[in-house]
Amino acid sequence: MAEAKSGDTVRIHYVGTLNDGSTFDSSEGRQPLEFTIGAGQIIPGLDREISGMAVGDSRTVTVVSVEAYGPHDPAKVQSVPRSAMPEGVPVEPGLRLQARTPNGEMLPLVVTAVDAEQVTVDANHPLAGQDLTFKVDLVEIVKAA
């Protein structure tokens, strides 16, 4: 049976969990995730683990944070004046916002703390700094390289 390799387009079902066992993402109830191995379409640590699997294979892999969404970067946590927040928006921890960078790109932010004068926002990916575990089932090799 053919094994998946770099350049192949494949479909997988997966369940992603954190170290505490909670699920952060899953393809359950959805179409399988389709991507090309080695094309940078999914996190590198998971991408690499699909190579060598055959259709029907299942594998559980742990992807360390540097091979997933990277380490948590304290420089991406900033305090801004509360007056810089959009009017009419109830600002509280967990609120997701977007800011425009000087070069025009949109930057997702999460409010992590609020006081009377300052709001602390975090531009790290929510999974940055976390090791991730995936249960992966290779469903199909759609197109071989």
Secondary structure, 3 states (H helix, E strand, C coil): CCECCCCCEEEEEEEEECCCCCEEEECCCCCCEEEECCCCCCCHHHHHHHCCCECCCEEEEEECHHHCCCCCCHHHEEEEEHHHCCCCCCCCCCCEEEEECCCCCEEEEEEEEECCCEEEEECCCCCCCCCEEEEEEEEEEEECC
